[in-house]
Amino acid sequence: MTIAERIKAIQRESSSDAPGDPERFRRVALTKAEMMSQAKAIRETLEANRAPLAQIAADLAPRQIRRVVMIGCGDSWISGYGVRHAMEQALGAVCEPYEAFDFDCYGTEMADAGTIVIGLSSSGKTEPVIEGMKKAAARGAYTIGLSNTLGSPLMEEFPGALHIRATRGGWPTQSSTAAMALKLALATEIARAKGTHPDIVAELDAGLAALPDQVDAVAQAFYTPAEELARKLARADLVLLCGAGGAYAPAAFGAAKLKELAPIHAISFPLEEYHHYRTQKAGDPLFLIAPDAQSHQRAVETAIMSRGCDGFCVALVPEGETEIAGIADLAWHLPRVGDAFAPILYAVPLHLFGYHAAVERDALGLGAPRLGG
């Protein structure tokens, strides 16, 4: 088999980076519809899974949980970073996002009866997710599949099955945020069944109830600001995104949307890593996601360093925040929410920016950047 034949056999993406590629822009259009209906997907997902969540929680109530492993590929993997800390607080166990191929190849030997493995795949057929869960189950782990696709192996072959009421005709938006909300609901129901951490359970209950309306409000509020910023940055060939803790998830989602939709180079990394390399160069746009008190001071220093290297800093901060906002070139203020829900809410403006960047670049006849050109 030639290299060209092997590329065709391996490649799963039907669109290209060429300017105006019709297949890519078909999916760009679908992404717009899906990202603007994330609130509906979250609301319907939580409502539809009340009974299965209660059953899984009842199964796990008498079980000692030492470790929760959340596996997936792409955004399905990254979603685990967004909910990790909240799940650890609710369950009192180590929660670990683990890329599914790596888990399948290297991680299953540590699975045991004290392990829960949560596998996420939109199609429900992603091979490393299925195989890793099977290996973990054979070692005694309790396995739970999350998928958009009823009847898929992930929904049929494991003790727990939760259906995400989201679509993914475009690139992942609602399929990721609804999955994150569902993982938080899962941790809430397990903690409730175990009778532990009632204060955290109450906080998560209230936050989940409010979340769909908050997501919808942010999508509506930031549609035009994201469009205006995309117009300003349309010729950028590289965008940097960073955040600490759960805020790393929206940074990674934002980078993924730019690579998929625009399509340009985009790099996400944990906030602290900005300071360990000569990361940002003059003119480089940086999205600084800083929703919480824990990372605030380091985020301030990041905004200062961005200014010092003549970069362009867009800060996503809570309403009322003034210190970072006063240093950044542009500040987007989002509603104040609990730390468990900020990674979901802060992903929405970055989805919007990725979409608008694709539209603006297409209007200029720009495709993917090339070295030397």
MIDO-752422 format. One record per residue (C-alpha): residue number from 1; chain; x, y, z. Coordinates in steps of 0.05 Angstrom, whole numbers, plus 5000, padded with zeros to 4 digits. Layout:
<sites>
+-----+------+------+------+------+
: pos : unit :    u :    v :    w :
+-----+------+------+------+------+
: NUM :    A :    X :    Y :    Z :
...
+-----+------+------+------+------+
</sites>
This chain:
<sites>
+-----+------+------+------+------+
: pos : unit :    u :    v :    w :
+-----+------+------+------+------+
:   1 :    A : 5000 : 5000 : 5000 :
:   2 :    A : 5027 : 5069 : 4981 :
:   3 :    A : 5032 : 5127 : 5030 :
:   4 :    A : 4974 : 5160 : 4994 :
:   5 :    A : 4932 : 5098 : 5002 :
:   6 :    A : 4950 : 5092 : 5075 :
:   7 :    A : 4931 : 5165 : 5086 :
:   8 :    A : 4863 : 5152 : 5055 :
:   9 :    A : 4853 : 5090 : 5098 :
:  10 :    A : 4873 : 5125 : 5163 :
:  11 :    A : 4841 : 5193 : 5152 :
:  12 :    A : 4771 : 5200 : 5180 :
:  13 :    A : 4758 : 5274 : 5167 :
:  14 :    A : 4723 : 5285 : 5101 :
:  15 :    A : 4734 : 5361 : 5098 :
:  16 :    A : 4798 : 5399 : 5080 :
:  17 :    A : 4833 : 5462 : 5102 :
:  18 :    A : 4825 : 5494 : 5033 :
:  19 :    A : 4791 : 5562 : 5031 :
:  20 :    A : 4716 : 5554 : 5023 :
:  21 :    A : 4719 : 5478 : 5026 :
:  22 :    A : 4644 : 5459 : 5020 :
:  23 :    A : 4647 : 5400 : 5067 :
:  24 :    A : 4682 : 5440 : 5121 :
:  25 :    A : 4633 : 5497 : 5115 :
:  26 :    A : 4575 : 5449 : 5117 :
:  27 :    A : 4601 : 5428 : 5185 :
:  28 :    A : 4616 : 5500 : 5204 :
:  29 :    A : 4542 : 5516 : 5193 :
:  30 :    A : 4520 : 5456 : 5234 :
:  31 :    A : 4568 : 5478 : 5289 :
:  32 :    A : 4533 : 5546 : 5293 :
:  33 :    A : 4465 : 5514 : 5303 :
:  34 :    A : 4492 : 5466 : 5355 :
:  35 :    A : 4531 : 5517 : 5395 :
:  36 :    A : 4471 : 5563 : 5399 :
:  37 :    A : 4427 : 5508 : 5427 :
:  38 :    A : 4473 : 5482 : 5481 :
:  39 :    A : 4424 : 5503 : 5536 :
:  40 :    A : 4370 : 5458 : 5507 :
:  41 :    A : 4418 : 5400 : 5501 :
:  42 :    A : 4440 : 5407 : 5573 :
:  43 :    A : 4369 : 5413 : 5599 :
:  44 :    A : 4343 : 5353 : 5560 :
:  45 :    A : 4404 : 5311 : 5578 :
:  46 :    A : 4396 : 5322 : 5653 :
:  47 :    A : 4321 : 5310 : 5650 :
:  48 :    A : 4326 : 5246 : 5609 :
:  49 :    A : 4377 : 5214 : 5653 :
:  50 :    A : 4344 : 5220 : 5721 :
:  51 :    A : 4325 : 5146 : 5725 :
:  52 :    A : 4391 : 5117 : 5698 :
:  53 :    A : 4431 : 5164 : 5744 :
:  54 :    A : 4391 : 5139 : 5804 :
:  55 :    A : 4403 : 5066 : 5784 :
:  56 :    A : 4479 : 5076 : 5775 :
:  57 :    A : 4482 : 5113 : 5842 :
:  58 :    A : 4445 : 5056 : 5876 :
:  59 :    A : 4494 : 5006 : 5846 :
:  60 :    A : 4553 : 5047 : 5872 :
:  61 :    A : 4526 : 5067 : 5940 :
:  62 :    A : 4555 : 5007 : 5977 :
:  63 :    A : 4619 : 5006 : 5936 :
:  64 :    A : 4683 : 5037 : 5961 :
:  65 :    A : 4707 : 5085 : 5907 :
:  66 :    A : 4781 : 5101 : 5907 :
:  67 :    A : 4790 : 5126 : 5836 :
:  68 :    A : 4749 : 5152 : 5779 :
:  69 :    A : 4780 : 5150 : 5709 :
:  70 :    A : 4747 : 5191 : 5654 :
:  71 :    A : 4768 : 5168 : 5585 :
:  72 :    A : 4755 : 5195 : 5515 :
:  73 :    A : 4790 : 5224 : 5455 :
:  74 :    A : 4793 : 5297 : 5435 :
:  75 :    A : 4740 : 5340 : 5469 :
:  76 :    A : 4711 : 5278 : 5501 :
:  77 :    A : 4777 : 5270 : 5539 :
:  78 :    A : 4785 : 5344 : 5554 :
:  79 :    A : 4716 : 5348 : 5585 :
:  80 :    A : 4744 : 5309 : 5644 :
:  81 :    A : 4791 : 5366 : 5661 :
:  82 :    A : 4731 : 5413 : 5667 :
:  83 :    A : 4695 : 5371 : 5719 :
:  84 :    A : 4753 : 5337 : 5755 :
:  85 :    A : 4757 : 5381 : 5817 :
:  86 :    A : 4682 : 5383 : 5829 :
:  87 :    A : 4676 : 5308 : 5822 :
:  88 :    A : 4734 : 5297 : 5870 :
:  89 :    A : 4700 : 5341 : 5922 :
:  90 :    A : 4633 : 5305 : 5914 :
:  91 :    A : 4661 : 5235 : 5914 :
:  92 :    A : 4722 : 5240 : 5959 :
:  93 :    A : 4763 : 5201 : 5908 :
:  94 :    A : 4817 : 5216 : 5858 :
:  95 :    A : 4787 : 5234 : 5790 :
:  96 :    A : 4832 : 5229 : 5730 :
:  97 :    A : 4821 : 5249 : 5658 :
:  98 :    A : 4858 : 5196 : 5617 :
:  99 :    A : 4865 : 5199 : 5541 :
: 100 :    A : 4830 : 5135 : 5517 :
: 101 :    A : 4885 : 5107 : 5473 :
: 102 :    A : 4936 : 5117 : 5529 :
: 103 :    A : 4889 : 5085 : 5579 :
: 104 :    A : 4878 : 5025 : 5534 :
: 105 :    A : 4952 : 5016 : 5521 :
: 106 :    A : 4982 : 5034 : 5588 :
: 107 :    A : 4930 : 5047 : 5643 :
: 108 :    A : 4883 : 4988 : 5651 :
: 109 :    A : 4929 : 4947 : 5696 :
: 110 :    A : 4915 : 4994 : 5754 :
: 111 :    A : 4839 : 4984 : 5749 :
: 112 :    A : 4806 : 4945 : 5805 :
: 113 :    A : 4740 : 4940 : 5844 :
: 114 :    A : 4753 : 5009 : 5874 :
: 115 :    A : 4756 : 5041 : 5805 :
: 116 :    A : 4700 : 5073 : 5764 :
: 117 :    A : 4715 : 5082 : 5690 :
: 118 :    A : 4672 : 5133 : 5653 :
: 119 :    A : 4679 : 5127 : 5578 :
: 120 :    A : 4654 : 5184 : 5533 :
: 121 :    A : 4646 : 5177 : 5458 :
: 122 :    A : 4596 : 5215 : 5415 :
: 123 :    A : 4589 : 5158 : 5365 :
: 124 :    A : 4592 : 5105 : 5420 :
: 125 :    A : 4640 : 5066 : 5376 :
: 126 :    A : 4709 : 5096 : 5390 :
: 127 :    A : 4754 : 5035 : 5394 :
: 128 :    A : 4804 : 5057 : 5448 :
: 129 :    A : 4746 : 5077 : 5493 :
: 130 :    A : 4710 : 5010 : 5484 :
: 131 :    A : 4773 : 4968 : 5490 :
: 132 :    A : 4799 : 5005 : 5551 :
: 133 :    A : 4732 : 4998 : 5587 :
: 134 :    A : 4729 : 4923 : 5571 :
: 135 :    A : 4799 : 4912 : 5600 :
: 136 :    A : 4782 : 4953 : 5662 :
: 137 :    A : 4716 : 4916 : 5672 :
: 138 :    A : 4754 : 4849 : 5669 :
: 139 :    A : 4795 : 4873 : 5728 :
: 140 :    A : 4733 : 4890 : 5769 :
: 141 :    A : 4722 : 4964 : 5752 :
: 142 :    A : 4651 : 4991 : 5747 :
: 143 :    A : 4643 : 5019 : 5677 :
: 144 :    A : 4596 : 5073 : 5653 :
: 145 :    A : 4586 : 5093 : 5580 :
: 146 :    A : 4565 : 5163 : 5558 :
: 147 :    A : 4544 : 5173 : 5486 :
: 148 :    A : 4500 : 5213 : 5439 :
: 149 :    A : 4483 : 5148 : 5402 :
: 150 :    A : 4431 : 5099 : 5428 :
: 151 :    A : 4444 : 5027 : 5409 :
: 152 :    A : 4519 : 5038 : 5403 :
: 153 :    A : 4568 : 4990 : 5437 :
: 154 :    A : 4583 : 5041 : 5491 :
: 155 :    A : 4509 : 5044 : 5510 :
: 156 :    A : 4498 : 4969 : 5508 :
: 157 :    A : 4559 : 4932 : 5534 :
: 158 :    A : 4572 : 4962 : 5603 :
: 159 :    A : 4534 : 4964 : 5670 :
: 160 :    A : 4522 : 5039 : 5666 :
: 161 :    A : 4495 : 5076 : 5605 :
: 162 :    A : 4477 : 5150 : 5601 :
: 163 :    A : 4449 : 5182 : 5538 :
: 164 :    A : 4473 : 5252 : 5520 :
: 165 :    A : 4415 : 5288 : 5486 :
: 166 :    A : 4461 : 5327 : 5440 :
: 167 :    A : 4480 : 5326 : 5367 :
: 168 :    A : 4548 : 5329 : 5334 :
: 169 :    A : 4537 : 5343 : 5261 :
: 170 :    A : 4587 : 5400 : 5267 :
: 171 :    A : 4649 : 5400 : 5310 :
: 172 :    A : 4638 : 5386 : 5385 :
: 173 :    A : 4603 : 5439 : 5425 :
: 174 :    A : 4538 : 5416 : 5458 :
: 175 :    A : 4561 : 5344 : 5458 :
: 176 :    A : 4618 : 5366 : 5505 :
: 177 :    A : 4582 : 5415 : 5550 :
: 178 :    A : 4522 : 5370 : 5560 :
: 179 :    A : 4570 : 5312 : 5576 :
: 180 :    A : 4604 : 5355 : 5629 :
: 181 :    A : 4538 : 5372 : 5660 :
: 182 :    A : 4519 : 5299 : 5660 :
: 183 :    A : 4584 : 5279 : 5694 :
: 184 :    A : 4570 : 5331 : 5749 :
: 185 :    A : 4500 : 5303 : 5756 :
: 186 :    A : 4529 : 5233 : 5762 :
: 187 :    A : 4576 : 5254 : 5818 :
: 188 :    A : 4519 : 5289 : 5853 :
: 189 :    A : 4474 : 5227 : 5851 :
: 190 :    A : 4529 : 5181 : 5876 :
: 191 :    A : 4544 : 5227 : 5934 :
: 192 :    A : 4470 : 5232 : 5950 :
: 193 :    A : 4462 : 5157 : 5949 :
: 194 :    A : 4522 : 5149 : 5995 :
: 195 :    A : 4496 : 5203 : 6041 :
: 196 :    A : 4562 : 5242 : 6038 :
: 197 :    A : 4578 : 5316 : 6029 :
: 198 :    A : 4506 : 5342 : 6032 :
: 199 :    A : 4530 : 5414 : 6026 :
: 200 :    A : 4566 : 5398 : 5960 :
: 201 :    A : 4506 : 5359 : 5935 :
: 202 :    A : 4460 : 5419 : 5949 :
: 203 :    A : 4509 : 5466 : 5914 :
: 204 :    A : 4513 : 5422 : 5853 :
: 205 :    A : 4438 : 5413 : 5851 :
: 206 :    A : 4427 : 5488 : 5850 :
: 207 :    A : 4482 : 5500 : 5799 :
: 208 :    A : 4455 : 5446 : 5751 :
: 209 :    A : 4385 : 5475 : 5755 :
: 210 :    A : 4411 : 5545 : 5737 :
: 211 :    A : 4461 : 5523 : 5685 :
: 212 :    A : 4419 : 5518 : 5621 :
: 213 :    A : 4392 : 5589 : 5627 :
: 214 :    A : 4462 : 5615 : 5643 :
: 215 :    A : 4492 : 5581 : 5582 :
: 216 :    A : 4437 : 5609 : 5537 :
: 217 :    A : 4448 : 5679 : 5565 :
: 218 :    A : 4523 : 5676 : 5552 :
: 219 :    A : 4513 : 5650 : 5481 :
: 220 :    A : 4466 : 5708 : 5465 :
: 221 :    A : 4509 : 5760 : 5500 :
: 222 :    A : 4575 : 5741 : 5467 :
: 223 :    A : 4553 : 5725 : 5396 :
: 224 :    A : 4566 : 5796 : 5371 :
: 225 :    A : 4629 : 5809 : 5413 :
: 226 :    A : 4659 : 5744 : 5387 :
: 227 :    A : 4642 : 5764 : 5316 :
: 228 :    A : 4675 : 5832 : 5325 :
: 229 :    A : 4738 : 5802 : 5355 :
: 230 :    A : 4742 : 5750 : 5300 :
: 231 :    A : 4740 : 5806 : 5249 :
: 232 :    A : 4797 : 5840 : 5285 :
: 233 :    A : 4839 : 5776 : 5290 :
: 234 :    A : 4819 : 5743 : 5225 :
: 235 :    A : 4890 : 5744 : 5196 :
: 236 :    A : 4922 : 5713 : 5258 :
: 237 :    A : 4952 : 5645 : 5241 :
: 238 :    A : 4965 : 5626 : 5313 :
: 239 :    A : 4923 : 5634 : 5376 :
: 240 :    A : 4944 : 5616 : 5447 :
: 241 :    A : 4895 : 5597 : 5502 :
: 242 :    A : 4908 : 5582 : 5575 :
: 243 :    A : 4873 : 5569 : 5641 :
: 244 :    A : 4886 : 5535 : 5707 :
: 245 :    A : 4848 : 5478 : 5739 :
: 246 :    A : 4781 : 5467 : 5706 :
: 247 :    A : 4792 : 5529 : 5663 :
: 248 :    A : 4842 : 5489 : 5622 :
: 249 :    A : 4782 : 5453 : 5591 :
: 250 :    A : 4752 : 5515 : 5557 :
: 251 :    A : 4822 : 5535 : 5534 :
: 252 :    A : 4830 : 5467 : 5501 :
: 253 :    A : 4759 : 5469 : 5472 :
: 254 :    A : 4774 : 5538 : 5443 :
: 255 :    A : 4838 : 5514 : 5411 :
: 256 :    A : 4803 : 5454 : 5382 :
: 257 :    A : 4748 : 5497 : 5350 :
: 258 :    A : 4800 : 5542 : 5317 :
: 259 :    A : 4838 : 5483 : 5289 :
: 260 :    A : 4775 : 5449 : 5264 :
: 261 :    A : 4734 : 5508 : 5239 :
: 262 :    A : 4780 : 5565 : 5220 :
: 263 :    A : 4828 : 5526 : 5208 :
: 264 :    A : 4890 : 5557 : 5240 :
: 265 :    A : 4943 : 5537 : 5289 :
: 266 :    A : 4919 : 5542 : 5361 :
: 267 :    A : 4954 : 5519 : 5425 :
: 268 :    A : 4923 : 5508 : 5494 :
: 269 :    A : 4962 : 5497 : 5558 :
: 270 :    A : 4955 : 5502 : 5633 :
: 271 :    A : 4963 : 5573 : 5658 :
: 272 :    A : 5028 : 5563 : 5696 :
: 273 :    A : 5062 : 5535 : 5634 :
: 274 :    A : 5059 : 5603 : 5601 :
: 275 :    A : 5114 : 5624 : 5649 :
: 276 :    A : 5162 : 5566 : 5637 :
: 277 :    A : 5176 : 5579 : 5564 :
: 278 :    A : 5182 : 5640 : 5519 :
: 279 :    A : 5111 : 5625 : 5500 :
: 280 :    A : 5080 : 5689 : 5471 :
: 281 :    A : 5113 : 5730 : 5416 :
: 282 :    A : 5097 : 5801 : 5395 :
: 283 :    A : 5029 : 5804 : 5363 :
: 284 :    A : 5006 : 5735 : 5386 :
: 285 :    A : 4934 : 5734 : 5411 :
: 286 :    A : 4926 : 5701 : 5479 :
: 287 :    A : 4859 : 5681 : 5510 :
: 288 :    A : 4869 : 5682 : 5585 :
: 289 :    A : 4813 : 5643 : 5621 :
: 290 :    A : 4812 : 5665 : 5694 :
: 291 :    A : 4745 : 5650 : 5728 :
: 292 :    A : 4768 : 5633 : 5799 :
: 293 :    A : 4803 : 5662 : 5860 :
: 294 :    A : 4854 : 5606 : 5864 :
: 295 :    A : 4889 : 5624 : 5799 :
: 296 :    A : 4875 : 5699 : 5801 :
: 297 :    A : 4943 : 5725 : 5820 :
: 298 :    A : 4980 : 5682 : 5769 :
: 299 :    A : 4930 : 5704 : 5716 :
: 300 :    A : 4945 : 5777 : 5734 :
: 301 :    A : 5019 : 5762 : 5723 :
: 302 :    A : 5003 : 5728 : 5657 :
: 303 :    A : 4966 : 5789 : 5632 :
: 304 :    A : 5025 : 5833 : 5653 :
: 305 :    A : 5074 : 5788 : 5615 :
: 306 :    A : 5029 : 5789 : 5554 :
: 307 :    A : 5032 : 5864 : 5553 :
: 308 :    A : 5107 : 5862 : 5565 :
: 309 :    A : 5120 : 5821 : 5503 :
: 310 :    A : 5072 : 5863 : 5460 :
: 311 :    A : 5022 : 5807 : 5454 :
: 312 :    A : 4946 : 5816 : 5450 :
: 313 :    A : 4910 : 5790 : 5512 :
: 314 :    A : 4836 : 5773 : 5515 :
: 315 :    A : 4816 : 5759 : 5587 :
: 316 :    A : 4754 : 5719 : 5605 :
: 317 :    A : 4738 : 5739 : 5677 :
: 318 :    A : 4678 : 5742 : 5724 :
: 319 :    A : 4632 : 5801 : 5728 :
: 320 :    A : 4661 : 5856 : 5772 :
: 321 :    A : 4734 : 5834 : 5762 :
: 322 :    A : 4777 : 5896 : 5749 :
: 323 :    A : 4850 : 5877 : 5761 :
: 324 :    A : 4861 : 5831 : 5702 :
: 325 :    A : 4811 : 5870 : 5660 :
: 326 :    A : 4851 : 5933 : 5671 :
: 327 :    A : 4914 : 5901 : 5643 :
: 328 :    A : 4887 : 5859 : 5586 :
: 329 :    A : 4875 : 5889 : 5517 :
: 330 :    A : 4803 : 5864 : 5519 :
: 331 :    A : 4762 : 5835 : 5576 :
: 332 :    A : 4700 : 5792 : 5569 :
: 333 :    A : 4661 : 5791 : 5635 :
: 334 :    A : 4619 : 5729 : 5647 :
: 335 :    A : 4568 : 5715 : 5702 :
: 336 :    A : 4596 : 5694 : 5769 :
: 337 :    A : 4582 : 5620 : 5780 :
: 338 :    A : 4610 : 5565 : 5824 :
: 339 :    A : 4677 : 5536 : 5805 :
: 340 :    A : 4643 : 5471 : 5784 :
: 341 :    A : 4605 : 5506 : 5728 :
: 342 :    A : 4654 : 5559 : 5703 :
: 343 :    A : 4689 : 5510 : 5655 :
: 344 :    A : 4623 : 5498 : 5619 :
: 345 :    A : 4602 : 5571 : 5617 :
: 346 :    A : 4670 : 5597 : 5596 :
: 347 :    A : 4673 : 5549 : 5538 :
: 348 :    A : 4615 : 5582 : 5503 :
: 349 :    A : 4648 : 5648 : 5481 :
: 350 :    A : 4707 : 5608 : 5455 :
: 351 :    A : 4661 : 5564 : 5414 :
: 352 :    A : 4631 : 5628 : 5385 :
: 353 :    A : 4699 : 5657 : 5369 :
: 354 :    A : 4720 : 5594 : 5332 :
: 355 :    A : 4658 : 5597 : 5290 :
: 356 :    A : 4665 : 5670 : 5273 :
: 357 :    A : 4739 : 5662 : 5258 :
: 358 :    A : 4721 : 5611 : 5206 :
: 359 :    A : 4670 : 5657 : 5174 :
: 360 :    A : 4715 : 5718 : 5174 :
: 361 :    A : 4775 : 5680 : 5146 :
: 362 :    A : 4732 : 5652 : 5091 :
: 363 :    A : 4708 : 5722 : 5073 :
: 364 :    A : 4782 : 5740 : 5063 :
: 365 :    A : 4796 : 5677 : 5022 :
: 366 :    A : 4842 : 5649 : 5075 :
: 367 :    A : 4854 : 5575 : 5086 :
: 368 :    A : 4903 : 5541 : 5132 :
: 369 :    A : 4969 : 5577 : 5143 :
: 370 :    A : 5031 : 5547 : 5111 :
: 371 :    A : 5103 : 5554 : 5131 :
: 372 :    A : 5137 : 5608 : 5090 :
: 373 :    A : 5071 : 5632 : 5062 :
+-----+------+------+------+------+
</sites>
